[in-house]
Amino acid sequence: MPGAVNPPRPLYDVIILGASGFTGKYVVREALKLLNSSSSALKTLALAGRNPTKLAQTLQWATYPTPPPPISILTADTADPMSLQLLCSQTKLILNCVGPFRLFAEPVVAACAYSGCDYLDICGEPEFMERMEGKYHEQAVKSGSLVVSACGFDSIPAELGLMFNCRQWMTPTLPNRVEAYVSLESDTSIVGNFATFESAVLGVANAHKLQELRRSRPKRATPVIPGPAPSKGPMIEFQEKVGLWAVKLPSADSTIIRRTLSILTENPHGLPGINENPEHIAQRKAFWSMVKPTHFGVKIGSESLSGIYKFITIGKLIGFLCGTAFGRWLLLKFPSFFSLGYFRKKGPSEEEVKSASFKMWFVGHGFSDSLLSHRNMRPDMEIITRVTGPEIGYLATPIILLQCALIVLSQRENLPKGGVFPPGIVFGSTDLQQRLQKNGISFDVVSKTALIA
């Protein structure tokens, strides 16, 4: 009709992409708890994916036995750039739950980086995250798109947990190293979903690509950590203070924390927000002044030595079979067999999810006086802190992701204008820790003790 003006597209606060997936449906359920509540910045929501029927079923599942509210369902496909551009034009923020991220997520990041739409995901894949930073950081800065991966159990508990431990080292004390010990607990059995297992398999199979990527990029600033570098130590250890046998865990947490500490080295006061007021600037600077660089590592823990041998066996099976296409096919065809029951294609039952929880212990070693760190002496002080919460994949991850989303919606002026960043440098100085504590994820100081030489 001549002269007619097309009505403006509806603007959603958040679009959840991949909402019908294993984790996506739990993200939807968590989002619906917050939608239109008086204290929530989330007022409008849409679900997006390839199959509208599955999305409608997800919505019914998430609200059962109550009828679902009138939530928009949008069709989008990561293989269709135009559909992703359309999503970006309709929302302030996309929460991406489509994994494995190395296979499906780059078009979503690209669409957000070029459109200026903000982006959060629950990825735990270092090669994908570092590749996105290399390819899209400058464009995201230009457009004002804030792109933050690992906004779930990977890797917020590790990032905030380390910062919480570091902030217990009051002047003149100084941390030197912090080891995180992850303990997964359940009254029934611990079961992960297939997408997590697939991401791990593909990550091991493509580990060489991560090394190639790092060699091809300019080196980041290296934090200066006072005191001697920690020794490797035994492959298996018994950590008496937390009552766990433990073995090194090749998780994303360590690499993400190194990125955060590197950015902090380049920006000692943190990253400035778009339009911060003086009070927030002072708060940001005060927070980051208390976060000292430290050596960091992650270990998976078990109360029994047999549990540790299971973890080692799974790791060796994945490492051995990932070397060939047939081996990868076997792993992905029979995940329950090759993970000794820890992963299965159909994922855990509701009862298994509800019965599971996690504890993440942070055992910090450092100096009672910062002057001691310059004498190459051994640490003489220990501070142990702990982060605890519900099941990691379906309960903790949606809680964390949605609280990050609420901060982006309500405090956007205090966050960086745009860029591709790890979560710690973006959310560390916000009230995310306090928000998580109100939603079942606790941060506690366990002990502060002097070490006997």
Phi and psi in degrees as a GROMACS rama.xvg file:
@    title "Ramachandran Plot"
@    xaxis  label "Phi"
@    yaxis  label "Psi"
@TYPE xy
-57.3441  135.389  PRO-2
80.9577  -6.73102  GLY-3
-71.1586  145.179  ALA-4
-108.335  125.817  VAL-5
-64.6472  134.652  ASN-6
-65.9733  147.927  PRO-7
-63.5518  146.427  PRO-8
-67.3678  147.184  ARG-9
-63.3254  136.67  PRO-10
-103.875  115.429  LEU-11
-94.9885  144.35  TYR-12
-64.3026  -44.356  ASP-13
-139.433  138.269  VAL-14
-117.73  126.717  ILE-15
-94.1395  114.391  ILE-16
-96.5252  133.324  LEU-17
78.9994  34.2446  GLY-18
-69.3659  -18.4748  ALA-19
-93.9618  2.21066  SER-20
-76.3506  178.387  GLY-21
-52.0443  -55.2337  PHE-22
-83.468  -32.4283  THR-23
-54.4275  -40.0291  GLY-24
-68.2925  -31.1679  LYS-25
-73.7146  -31.8208  TYR-26
-63.7965  -40.7574  VAL-27
-60.7215  -45.7641  VAL-28
-61.0645  -41.4201  ARG-29
-67.1146  -39.368  GLU-30
-63.5778  -39.2835  ALA-31
-66.1723  -28.2255  LEU-32
-64.0145  -30.5599  LYS-33
-97.4671  -16.1429  LEU-34
-63.1878  124.002  LEU-35
63.9128  14.5685  ASN-36
-72.7884  154.898  SER-37
-61.342  -31.0253  SER-38
-97.3787  4.82037  SER-39
-104.136  140.821  SER-40
-82.4923  -4.77139  ALA-41
-87.357  105.487  LEU-42
-112.013  -26.8736  LYS-43
-135.03  139.61  THR-44
-143.402  144.688  LEU-45
-137.771  153.875  ALA-46
-110.786  141.458  LEU-47
-136.13  148.005  ALA-48
175.388  -175.98  GLY-49
-77.5622  -29.1764  ARG-50
-119.704  100.709  ASN-51
-58.6464  -33.2063  PRO-52
-63.9865  -45.0978  THR-53
-65.0477  -35.3356  LYS-54
-65.3517  -41.3159  LEU-55
-63.5721  -39.068  ALA-56
-66.2488  -37.4375  GLN-57
-61.53  -42.943  THR-58
-62.8137  -41.3141  LEU-59
-65.2497  -41.8499  GLN-60
-61.6149  -41.9673  TRP-61
-68.7295  -23.6574  ALA-62
-109.298  -5.43875  THR-63
-55.0391  137.289  TYR-64
-90.2344  6.17142  PRO-65
-79.7211  140.043  THR-66
-60.0962  142.676  PRO-67
-67.5243  149.168  PRO-68
-73.5652  169.21  PRO-69
-75.6557  84.0142  PRO-70
-101.077  133.263  ILE-71
-68.9092  139.982  SER-72
-117.049  121.628  ILE-73
-116.171  143.276  LEU-74
-94.6164  125.759  THR-75
-151.781  151.092  ALA-76
-138.078  132.344  ASP-77
-64.2531  -16.7986  THR-78
-88.1646  0.0894596  ALA-79
-120.611  92.9348  ASP-80
-56.6906  -34.5032  PRO-81
-64.1788  -38.2671  MET-82
-67.0461  -32.6108  SER-83
-73.4785  -38.3554  LEU-84
-61.8912  -38.3595  GLN-85
-63.8703  -42.5319  LEU-86
-57.9671  -47.3829  LEU-87
-61.4585  -31.102  CYS-88
-75.4573  -11.7751  SER-89
-105.967  -1.4032  GLN-90
-145.331  161.037  THR-91
-83.718  -31.8763  LYS-92
-147.624  131.377  LEU-93
-106.191  129.082  ILE-94
-101.768  112.922  LEU-95
-98.8239  119.925  ASN-96
-116.817  16.68  CYS-97
-90.3532  107.835  VAL-98
-124.861  172.702  GLY-99
-61.1404  141.401  PRO-100
-70.9036  -31.2194  PHE-101
-63.5462  -23.2787  ARG-102
-92.6014  -32.6167  LEU-103
-125.547  -13.5067  PHE-104
-94.2039  -20.3285  ALA-105
-57.9708  -42.5999  GLU-106
-59.6177  -30.5418  PRO-107
-71.1738  -45.5781  VAL-108
-59.9243  -43.9266  VAL-109
-61.302  -44.9721  ALA-110
-61.3551  -41.4474  ALA-111
-68.3702  -44.4034  CYS-112
-62.0975  -34.4264  ALA-113
-85.3398  -23.5605  TYR-114
-93.9843  -21.5135  SER-115
93.747  1.58888  GLY-116
-73.7227  141.551  CYS-117
-79.3952  155.209  ASP-118
-143.488  130.353  TYR-119
-130.311  146.08  LEU-120
-142.247  179.906  ASP-121
-115.037  28.1717  ILE-122
-66.93  147.404  CYS-123
-130.574  34.5825  GLY-124
-113.647  101.63  GLU-125
-56.4039  -41.5224  PRO-126
-63.1739  -41.8923  GLU-127
-62.5103  -47.667  PHE-128
-63.6444  -43.7533  MET-129
-71.3007  -32.236  GLU-130
-66.8272  -40.3301  ARG-131
-64.9537  -38.0039  MET-132
-62.4917  -44.6975  GLU-133
-65.238  -37.9096  GLY-134
-86.6602  -31.7272  LYS-135
-124.16  -0.0993866  TYR-136
-60.9752  -50.1832  HIS-137
-63.1812  -40.333  GLU-138
-65.1511  -40.0749  GLN-139
-66.0786  -37.8639  ALA-140
-60.9978  -43.9284  VAL-141
-63.7908  -43.173  LYS-142
-85.5764  -16.337  SER-143
84.9448  24.3995  GLY-144
-92.7944  123.067  SER-145
-92.7651  113.593  LEU-146
-113.482  113.52  VAL-147
-132.266  117.684  VAL-148
-94.3302  176.691  SER-149
61.5764  38.2852  ALA-150
-94.8638  43.2831  CYS-151
-137.533  -149.774  GLY-152
-58.8034  -36.4949  PHE-153
-88.7111  109.761  ASP-154
-139.467  28.8694  SER-155
-63.7908  -46.8004  ILE-156
-57.9609  -37.6992  PRO-157
-68.4154  -45.6319  ALA-158
-66.2728  -52.4617  GLU-159
-68.7943  -34.0638  LEU-160
-63.6677  -41.9529  GLY-161
-64.5186  -44.305  LEU-162
-62.2371  -39.4729  MET-163
-62.3392  -42.8066  PHE-164
-64.6953  -45.1626  ASN-165
-59.0722  -35.4798  CYS-166
-74.7256  -8.75194  ARG-167
-82.6488  -13.4956  GLN-168
-87.3255  84.7836  TRP-169
-79.6838  144.632  MET-170
-52.7417  131.946  THR-171
-96.5915  11.1419  PRO-172
-70.7226  161.413  THR-173
-154.051  127.679  LEU-174
-77.9798  152.059  PRO-175
-117.2  -42.1003  ASN-176
-151.3  150.403  ARG-177
-133.716  127.819  VAL-178
-108.584  129.567  GLU-179
-99.3699  133.662  ALA-180
-117.423  114.116  TYR-181
-95.3833  126.249  VAL-182
-122.477  117.406  SER-183
-98.0032  128.396  LEU-184
-127.594  152.096  GLU-185
-160.425  145.617  SER-186
-78.3953  -19.2187  ASP-187
-115.034  -89.3013  THR-188
-148.606  150.997  SER-189
-91.3062  119.652  ILE-190
-131.897  128.066  VAL-191
-102.546  165.118  GLY-192
-88.0338  163.853  ASN-193
-63.4335  -37.5895  PHE-194
-61.4024  -37.3078  ALA-195
-64.4861  -44.16  THR-196
-64.1666  -42.6229  PHE-197
-61.4488  -41.8915  GLU-198
-60.9763  -41.1774  SER-199
-64.5297  -44.4977  ALA-200
-61.8371  -46.7688  VAL-201
-67.5262  -33.4915  LEU-202
-64.3608  -44.2232  GLY-203
-66.4872  -42.2162  VAL-204
-64.0062  -27.898  ALA-205
-111.746  22.756  ASN-206
-58.6118  -32.9252  ALA-207
-64.1508  -30.2967  HIS-208
-68.0601  -34.4323  LYS-209
-64.8341  -42.9948  LEU-210
-65.2824  -40.5407  GLN-211
-62.2622  -41.318  GLU-212
-62.2382  -45.6011  LEU-213
-64.1111  -38.0668  ARG-214
-67.6871  -27.0682  ARG-215
-84.3182  -12.2498  SER-216
-103.831  153.582  ARG-217
-60.1317  143.936  PRO-218
-70.6995  138.558  LYS-219
-82.5123  166.344  ARG-220
-62.2639  139.569  ALA-221
-100.217  122.068  THR-222
-62.0326  143.061  PRO-223
-91.5532  115.983  VAL-224
-109.744  114.302  ILE-225
-64.4072  148.79  PRO-226
91.5829  174.054  GLY-227
-72.0072  151.637  PRO-228
-71.3445  141.55  ALA-229
-69.3151  150.592  PRO-230
-76.7465  162.357  SER-231
-62.8773  -41.4574  LYS-232
77.0954  178.548  GLY-233
-72.224  157.559  PRO-234
-64.5118  -42.4754  MET-235
-115.273  131.741  ILE-236
-131.663  156.859  GLU-237
-107.459  113.399  PHE-238
-90.183  98.0628  GLN-239
-61.2974  -36.5418  GLU-240
-65.1033  -28.1983  LYS-241
-113.371  -0.71357  VAL-242
69.8532  36.1611  GLY-243
-131.511  141.077  LEU-244
-78.785  146.911  TRP-245
-149.519  151.443  ALA-246
-138.867  150.362  VAL-247
-57.6186  136.109  LYS-248
-110.685  118.383  LEU-249
-79.1388  65.0974  PRO-250
-91.6366  172.584  SER-251
-73.5784  -19.0379  ALA-252
-55.9482  -46.0863  ASP-253
-62.5849  -44.2743  SER-254
-68.716  -36.7947  THR-255
-67.8603  -41.2133  ILE-256
-65.3984  -37.5247  ILE-257
-61.3024  -38.9719  ARG-258
-63.7582  -43.247  ARG-259
-62.7581  -45.7382  THR-260
-66.5192  -32.0862  LEU-261
-67.3341  -44.5952  SER-262
-63.7261  -37.9267  ILE-263
-66.1544  -34.4542  LEU-264
-62.5317  -38.5904  THR-265
-77.9163  -24.1666  GLU-266
-133.56  78.5366  ASN-267
-58.7339  -21.4797  PRO-268
-99.689  11.4409  HIS-269
84.4448  -176.109  GLY-270
-93.6885  125.956  LEU-271
-66.8836  148.754  PRO-272
-83.5496  172.15  GLY-273
-63.5322  -44.7977  ILE-274
-148.889  60.681  ASN-275
-73.5458  146.195  GLU-276
-87.5938  163.992  ASN-277
-56.3368  -35.9606  PRO-278
-63.1269  -43.5582  GLU-279
-69.2155  -36.1916  HIS-280
-60.5612  -44.7049  ILE-281
-64.5329  -39.3654  ALA-282
-64.9442  -44.0337  GLN-283
-61.5291  -46.4165  ARG-284
-64.5545  -39.6685  LYS-285
-64.7933  -40.943  ALA-286
-61.7471  -52.173  PHE-287
-70.7012  -22.133  TRP-288
-66.9414  -19.5134  SER-289
-94.3394  -6.56063  MET-290
-98.9759  102.839  VAL-291
-95.0143  144.617  LYS-292
-64.8949  144.619  PRO-293
-153.385  152.622  THR-294
-66.6428  142.621  HIS-295
-141.85  140.798  PHE-296
-147.639  161.207  GLY-297
-125.117  137.664  VAL-298
-130.536  146.777  LYS-299
-93.8944  133.892  ILE-300
-115.754  156.426  GLY-301
-148.159  146.698  SER-302
-71.4853  -18.7619  GLU-303
-118.58  149.117  SER-304
-66.9043  -30.8693  LEU-305
-63.7115  -34.6471  SER-306
-63.0692  -37.8804  GLY-307
-66.2245  -40.7225  ILE-308
-64.862  -30.7712  TYR-309
-64.0298  -45.7999  LYS-310
-60.1749  -43.0755  PHE-311
-64.0028  -41.807  ILE-312
-61.9124  -44.9899  THR-313
-60.1679  -45.1493  ILE-314
-60.7021  -41.9271  GLY-315
-68.9296  -38.2731  LYS-316
-62.3063  -46.6739  LEU-317
-63.4666  -46.4236  ILE-318
-60.8642  -39.451  GLY-319
-72.37  -47.1417  PHE-320
-77.3959  -22.1635  LEU-321
-67.8314  -13.789  CYS-322
-70.7868  -15.8051  GLY-323
-131.5  157.475  THR-324
-62.6391  -38.5427  ALA-325
-66.8693  -38.6624  PHE-326
-63.3773  -41.6904  GLY-327
-65.5595  -37.7474  ARG-328
-61.796  -43.5659  TRP-329
-59.9885  -46.309  LEU-330
-59.329  -44.6712  LEU-331
-80.4231  -21.4849  LEU-332
-79.6241  -35.5407  LYS-333
-128.26  62.2023  PHE-334
-62.2839  -37.4856  PRO-335
-64.3175  -41.3475  SER-336
-65.012  -49.1251  PHE-337
-80.5814  -11.6296  PHE-338
-104.096  10.6075  SER-339
55.5646  36.0642  LEU-340
90.6443  -3.19298  GLY-341
-75.1792  -23.862  TYR-342
-131.387  144.207  PHE-343
-148.745  156.705  ARG-344
-63.1705  -35.084  LYS-345
-84.7851  -3.89827  LYS-346
73.2478  -179.365  GLY-347
-79.9449  159.021  PRO-348
-78.7947  167.483  SER-349
-58.7551  -39.3967  GLU-350
-64.8924  -41.4678  GLU-351
-65.4022  -37.724  GLU-352
-64.509  -47.6295  VAL-353
-65.2508  -29.8031  LYS-354
-84.8114  -9.64176  SER-355
-93.1865  156.55  ALA-356
-157.283  173.529  SER-357
-135.795  153.071  PHE-358
-129.343  135.741  LYS-359
-127.826  108.004  MET-360
-92.4359  137.724  TRP-361
-117.244  107.961  PHE-362
-101.134  105.781  VAL-363
-101.807  134.679  GLY-364
-118.95  138.09  HIS-365
-165.333  -153.875  GLY-366
-118.869  138.39  PHE-367
-70.1928  -20.4928  SER-368
-141.584  128.239  ASP-369
-58.7287  -23.6696  SER-370
-64.09  -29.0346  LEU-371
-66.2029  -26.7777  LEU-372
-67.0092  -20.9262  SER-373
-88.15  -3.71798  HIS-374
-104.23  12.6434  ARG-375
56.9991  32.8481  ASN-376
-87.1059  159.967  MET-377
-73.3626  147.185  ARG-378
-54.4243  141.902  PRO-379
-120.702  14.7258  ASP-380
-145.982  146.121  MET-381
-132.96  133.26  GLU-382
-127.145  124.727  ILE-383
-112.6  126.755  ILE-384
-124.127  171.826  THR-385
-150.492  141.437  ARG-386
-116.992  129.393  VAL-387
-129.219  153.334  THR-388
-173.314  -176.505  GLY-389
-76.7842  -175.896  PRO-390
-44.6211  138.316  GLU-391
-75.0094  -38.3971  ILE-392
-87.2296  -35.5861  GLY-393
-111.793  -17.2024  TYR-394
-112.835  -57.5253  LEU-395
-64.2011  -44.8376  ALA-396
-61.09  -48.5093  THR-397
-60.7989  -39.1375  PRO-398
-59.1624  -48.8653  ILE-399
-63.336  -48.0509  ILE-400
-59.1409  -44.5188  LEU-401
-70.3168  -34.396  LEU-402
-69.091  -35.8499  GLN-403
-61.8225  -42.2601  CYS-404
-62.0905  -42.2124  ALA-405
-63.4089  -35.6921  LEU-406
-66.5133  -43.0016  ILE-407
-60.4307  -41.2804  VAL-408
-70.7062  -38.254  LEU-409
-98.4601  -17.8753  SER-410
-130.286  31.6492  GLN-411
-58.9046  -32.7644  ARG-412
-68.2493  -19.0047  GLU-413
-93.6948  -1.46205  ASN-414
-104.919  161.408  LEU-415
-56.3461  148.121  PRO-416
-56.8138  -44.8698  LYS-417
-174.996  166.753  GLY-418
136.961  168.752  GLY-419
-104.407  115.503  VAL-420
-134.845  156.744  PHE-421
-73.6783  158.954  PRO-422
-67.6538  -34.0301  PRO-423
-60.4797  -42.4539  GLY-424
-71.0518  -23.3158  ILE-425
-86.3039  -46.5707  VAL-426
-103.73  -5.88399  PHE-427
-56.9554  -44.3418  GLY-428
-91.5603  5.12829  SER-429
-85.6748  -170.625  THR-430
-92.5837  25.0327  ASP-431
-59.5787  -43.3424  LEU-432
-58.6548  -44.6981  GLN-433
-63.6425  -38.2279  GLN-434
-64.2398  -42.9968  ARG-435
-65.0315  -38.5947  LEU-436
-62.7739  -32.1346  GLN-437
-76.7918  -11.0626  LYS-438
-120.249  28.7425  ASN-439
93.2114  8.02091  GLY-440
-115.973  110.867  ILE-441
-100.96  149.015  SER-442
-122.686  122.339  PHE-443
-135.371  147.483  ASP-444
-90.1483  124.496  VAL-445
-93.201  -47.7304  VAL-446
-161.754  154.559  SER-447
-133.361  116.316  LYS-448
-137.961  153.478  THR-449
-85.4808  140.887  ALA-450
-93.7284  139.334  LEU-451
-87.4333  126.209  ILE-452
